[in-house]
Amino acid sequence: MNWILKSFDQLTPRELYAILQLRNEVFVVEQNCVFQDADGKDGYCHHLMAWEPGYLAAYTRLVPPDLAYPGFASIGRVVSSPKVRGTGLGNELMERSIGEAKNLFPGFPIRIGAQLYLKKFYTGLGFQQTGEIYLEDGIEHIEMTLSETPK
């Protein structure tokens, strides 16, 4: 696995295409969700990519403080290719994303908008539910904040 972290302006056209392709494959096609993926935030974010030979295996965008939540950094567009599901890559992706977010945005807590069905996954990484269930693009979500105490 080749891990790469880049700002938006550092992304090559091929990397950007692979990111958008994976996000569309999972969020639009697999989850049958029509939404505006290009939401204007990518240009301000850092992008963590996990590459296998020939394809993007997993990805997150690391969102600077105040862009998604006032006073919080965030991790979003968390996605892994169907080819690598069940391998533990999702855990590694999030652990690396948390570490990178803490390095990029020191002193800021991390809040995410998680799909409700993934609550147990994120709780296992140290996140706690901090909001009520809400619908986003027809999918139930909850806000979760990373606990500062060890899990």
C-alpha positions as CSV (number, residue, x, y, z in Angstrom):
1,M,0.0,0.0,0.0
2,N,1.4,3.4,-1.0
3,W,0.0,6.2,1.2
4,I,0.1,9.8,-0.2
5,L,-1.1,13.0,1.4
6,K,-1.4,16.1,-0.8
7,S,-3.0,19.5,-0.8
8,F,-5.5,20.0,-3.6
9,D,-3.0,22.1,-5.7
10,Q,-0.5,19.2,-5.4
11,L,-2.9,16.6,-6.9
12,T,-2.1,15.5,-10.4
13,P,-5.0,15.3,-12.9
14,R,-4.9,11.5,-12.7
15,E,-5.0,11.5,-8.9
16,L,-8.0,13.9,-8.9
17,Y,-9.7,11.8,-11.5
18,A,-9.2,8.6,-9.4
19,I,-10.5,10.4,-6.3
20,L,-13.6,11.5,-8.1
21,Q,-14.1,8.2,-9.7
22,L,-13.9,6.3,-6.4
23,R,-16.2,8.8,-4.6
24,N,-18.8,8.4,-7.5
25,E,-18.5,4.6,-7.6
26,V,-19.3,4.3,-3.9
27,F,-21.4,7.4,-2.9
28,V,-23.4,7.9,-6.1
29,V,-23.7,4.4,-7.7
30,E,-23.3,1.9,-4.9
31,Q,-25.3,3.9,-2.3
32,N,-27.7,5.2,-5.0
33,C,-27.4,8.7,-3.8
34,V,-27.7,11.7,-6.1
35,F,-25.8,14.6,-4.5
36,Q,-23.4,17.4,-5.3
37,D,-20.0,15.7,-4.6
38,A,-18.0,18.7,-5.9
39,D,-19.1,20.9,-3.0
40,G,-16.5,23.6,-3.2
41,K,-14.5,22.3,-0.2
42,D,-11.9,20.1,-1.9
43,G,-9.7,23.0,-2.9
44,Y,-9.2,23.9,0.8
45,C,-8.5,20.4,2.0
46,H,-5.7,17.9,2.1
47,H,-6.3,14.5,0.5
48,L,-5.1,11.2,1.9
49,M,-4.9,8.4,-0.6
50,A,-4.0,4.7,-0.3
51,W,-2.9,3.3,-3.6
52,E,-2.6,-0.3,-4.7
53,P,-0.9,-1.0,-8.0
54,G,-3.3,0.3,-10.7
55,Y,-6.1,1.8,-8.5
56,L,-7.0,4.0,-5.6
57,A,-7.9,1.7,-2.7
58,A,-9.0,4.2,-0.1
59,Y,-9.3,7.9,0.4
60,T,-10.3,10.7,2.9
61,R,-10.3,14.4,2.7
62,L,-8.9,16.3,5.7
63,V,-11.0,19.4,6.2
64,P,-9.5,22.5,7.9
65,P,-11.1,24.1,11.0
66,D,-14.3,26.0,10.4
67,L,-14.9,24.8,6.9
68,A,-17.3,22.1,7.9
69,Y,-17.9,22.8,11.6
70,P,-17.1,26.0,13.5
71,G,-14.1,25.4,15.8
72,F,-13.4,21.9,14.5
73,A,-11.3,20.2,11.9
74,S,-13.0,17.3,10.1
75,I,-12.4,14.1,8.1
76,G,-14.8,13.6,5.2
77,R,-15.5,11.6,2.1
78,V,-14.2,8.5,3.8
79,V,-14.3,5.8,1.2
80,S,-12.7,2.5,0.4
81,S,-12.9,0.5,-2.8
82,P,-15.2,-2.5,-2.8
83,K,-12.0,-4.5,-3.8
84,V,-10.5,-4.0,-0.4
85,R,-13.4,-4.1,2.0
86,G,-13.1,-6.5,4.9
87,T,-9.3,-6.2,4.9
88,G,-8.9,-3.7,7.8
89,L,-7.9,-1.0,5.4
90,G,-10.8,1.2,6.6
91,N,-9.4,1.2,10.2
92,E,-6.0,2.0,8.9
93,L,-7.3,4.8,6.7
94,M,-9.1,6.4,9.6
95,E,-6.2,6.0,12.1
96,R,-3.9,7.6,9.5
97,S,-6.5,10.4,8.8
98,I,-6.8,11.2,12.5
99,G,-3.0,11.4,12.9
100,E,-2.6,13.6,9.8
101,A,-5.5,15.9,10.8
102,K,-3.9,16.4,14.2
103,N,-0.6,17.2,12.5
104,L,-2.2,19.6,10.0
105,F,-4.6,21.3,12.4
106,P,-2.9,21.1,15.9
107,G,-5.1,22.1,18.8
108,F,-8.4,21.6,17.0
109,P,-10.7,18.8,17.9
110,I,-12.1,16.6,15.1
111,R,-15.8,16.3,14.2
112,I,-17.3,14.2,11.5
113,G,-20.7,13.7,9.9
114,A,-21.0,9.9,9.9
115,Q,-23.5,7.7,8.2
116,L,-25.5,6.3,11.0
117,Y,-24.9,2.6,10.0
118,L,-21.2,3.3,10.6
119,K,-21.6,4.5,14.2
120,K,-20.0,1.4,15.7
121,F,-17.0,1.6,13.4
122,Y,-16.3,5.2,14.3
123,T,-17.0,4.6,18.0
124,G,-14.3,2.0,17.9
125,L,-11.9,4.7,16.7
126,G,-12.7,7.0,19.6
127,F,-15.5,9.1,18.2
128,Q,-18.6,9.8,20.3
129,Q,-22.0,10.8,19.0
130,T,-22.6,14.5,19.7
131,G,-25.7,15.2,17.7
132,E,-29.1,13.9,16.8
133,I,-29.8,11.8,13.7
134,Y,-30.3,13.9,10.6
135,L,-30.9,13.2,6.9
136,E,-28.2,14.2,4.4
137,D,-28.9,13.4,0.8
138,G,-31.5,10.9,1.9
139,I,-29.1,9.0,4.2
140,E,-29.2,9.0,8.0
141,H,-26.2,10.7,9.6
142,I,-25.0,11.7,13.0
143,E,-22.3,14.2,14.1
144,M,-19.5,12.5,16.1
145,T,-16.5,14.1,17.8
146,L,-13.2,12.4,18.5
147,S,-12.8,11.9,22.3
148,E,-9.6,13.3,23.7
149,T,-9.5,10.3,26.1
150,P,-8.0,7.0,25.0
151,K,-10.5,4.6,23.6
